[in-house]
């Protein structure tokens, strides 16, 4: 799926994780309302913004996982002696 860009969307990097999660929930509710009322144009716009927030959440999760992996592997480097 191709990621669309919204020029009016703020830099998501400046928001806290909790703010991103709250916005995803809010957008999900708005998407549901738009789909129930048949507002297809609005649904598409919400979906673009929602996808941007979800990508940011995924990016942050990947970064945290990578940092945790580095920490764990760094601690193990001193324990393993390969001669």
CORMOUR-V946017 format. One record per helix or strand of 2 or more residues. SS is the DSSP state (H for helix, E for strand). FROM is the first residue (numbers start at 1). TO is the last residue. Records with the same first field share a line. If there is no record, write none. Layout:
SS = FROM-TO  FROM-TO
This chain:
H = 12-14  17-36  40-77
